[in-house]
Amino acid sequence: MMIQKVNVVELLTKYREAAEGTGHINPRIANKWARRLHGYYKQLREIEEGKAGIVRLMSDANIHVRCWAAAHSLQWEPEIARGVLEAIRNQDGTCSFDAKWILKSFDEGKLMFDY
């Protein structure tokens, strides 16, 4: 059991780093981080501790981390995640466009992370 906890902590650390990396100014680098992030997300979503860790990251200091964590958490904690995404959208700054489209896609039933 302890091994799993260490892996979850490590995966969450990598998830956070990758989410932060998606804010890189160079699109190629940002996309590289997004691919990594998706891989970490797919592993974390299979573990209750992993999902809970993603939910906790909705309060991270980095806006890119908050936005990704909220998008991923819409399926587990929709009210909290929606509030985080609405706040990001309404600030009309970094990630506000992303938050707007994440919410639109979610409301239309088109948001998926199963690729």
C-alpha positions as CSV (number, residue, x, y, z in Angstrom):
1,M,0.0,0.0,0.0
2,M,2.8,2.4,0.8
3,I,4.3,1.9,-2.7
4,Q,1.0,3.0,-4.3
5,K,0.9,6.2,-2.1
6,V,4.5,7.1,-3.2
7,N,3.5,6.6,-6.8
8,V,0.4,8.7,-6.5
9,V,2.4,11.5,-4.9
10,E,5.0,11.3,-7.6
11,L,2.4,11.2,-10.3
12,L,0.7,14.3,-8.8
13,T,4.0,16.1,-8.7
14,K,4.6,15.3,-12.4
15,Y,1.0,16.2,-13.2
16,R,1.4,19.6,-11.6
17,E,4.7,20.2,-13.3
18,A,3.3,19.3,-16.7
19,A,0.2,21.4,-16.2
20,E,2.4,24.4,-15.3
21,G,4.5,23.6,-18.4
22,T,1.5,24.0,-20.7
23,G,1.7,27.7,-20.1
24,H,5.0,27.9,-21.9
25,I,5.2,30.6,-24.6
26,N,6.5,28.2,-27.2
27,P,3.5,26.2,-28.5
28,R,5.7,23.1,-29.3
29,I,7.0,23.0,-25.7
30,A,3.5,23.7,-24.3
31,N,2.1,20.8,-26.4
32,K,4.9,18.5,-25.2
33,W,3.8,19.3,-21.6
34,A,0.2,18.8,-22.5
35,R,0.9,15.3,-23.8
36,R,2.7,14.4,-20.7
37,L,0.0,15.9,-18.5
38,H,-2.6,13.7,-20.3
39,G,-0.6,10.6,-19.6
40,Y,-0.4,11.4,-15.9
41,Y,-4.1,12.3,-15.8
42,K,-5.0,8.9,-17.3
43,Q,-3.1,7.1,-14.6
44,L,-4.3,9.3,-11.7
45,R,-8.0,9.1,-12.7
46,E,-7.9,5.3,-12.0
47,I,-7.0,5.8,-8.3
48,E,-9.2,7.5,-5.8
49,E,-6.2,9.2,-4.2
50,G,-5.2,10.4,-7.7
51,K,-8.6,11.9,-8.3
52,A,-8.6,13.6,-4.9
53,G,-5.1,15.0,-5.6
54,I,-6.3,16.5,-8.9
55,V,-9.2,18.0,-7.0
56,R,-6.8,19.6,-4.5
57,L,-4.8,21.1,-7.4
58,M,-7.8,23.3,-8.2
59,S,-6.5,25.6,-5.5
60,D,-2.9,25.7,-6.8
61,A,-1.2,29.1,-7.1
62,N,-0.5,28.5,-10.8
63,I,-3.4,29.4,-13.1
64,H,-2.5,26.7,-15.7
65,V,-2.5,24.1,-12.9
66,R,-5.9,25.3,-11.6
67,C,-7.4,25.3,-15.0
68,W,-6.3,21.8,-16.0
69,A,-7.2,20.4,-12.6
70,A,-10.7,22.0,-12.7
71,A,-11.2,20.7,-16.3
72,H,-10.3,17.2,-15.2
73,S,-12.3,17.5,-12.0
74,L,-15.6,18.4,-13.7
75,Q,-16.4,14.7,-13.9
76,W,-15.9,14.2,-10.1
77,E,-16.6,17.5,-8.5
78,P,-18.6,19.5,-11.0
79,E,-19.8,22.3,-8.7
80,I,-16.4,23.1,-7.4
81,A,-14.7,22.7,-10.7
82,R,-17.3,24.9,-12.4
83,G,-16.7,27.6,-9.8
84,V,-12.9,27.5,-10.4
85,L,-13.4,27.6,-14.2
86,E,-15.9,30.4,-14.0
87,A,-13.5,32.5,-11.8
88,I,-10.7,31.9,-14.3
89,R,-13.0,32.8,-17.3
90,N,-14.3,35.9,-15.6
91,Q,-10.9,37.4,-14.8
92,D,-10.4,37.9,-18.6
93,G,-6.7,37.0,-18.4
94,T,-4.4,34.0,-18.7
95,C,-6.5,30.8,-19.3
96,S,-9.8,32.7,-19.5
97,F,-10.4,31.7,-23.1
98,D,-9.6,28.1,-22.2
99,A,-11.9,28.1,-19.3
100,K,-14.7,29.5,-21.4
101,W,-14.4,26.7,-24.0
102,I,-14.0,24.0,-21.4
103,L,-17.3,25.1,-19.7
104,K,-19.0,25.4,-23.1
105,S,-17.9,21.9,-24.2
106,F,-18.8,20.4,-20.8
107,D,-22.3,22.0,-20.9
108,E,-22.8,20.6,-24.4
109,G,-21.7,17.2,-23.3
110,K,-18.7,17.3,-25.7
111,L,-15.8,17.5,-23.2
112,M,-13.8,14.3,-23.2
113,F,-10.4,13.2,-22.0
114,D,-10.5,9.6,-23.3
115,Y,-8.1,10.0,-26.1
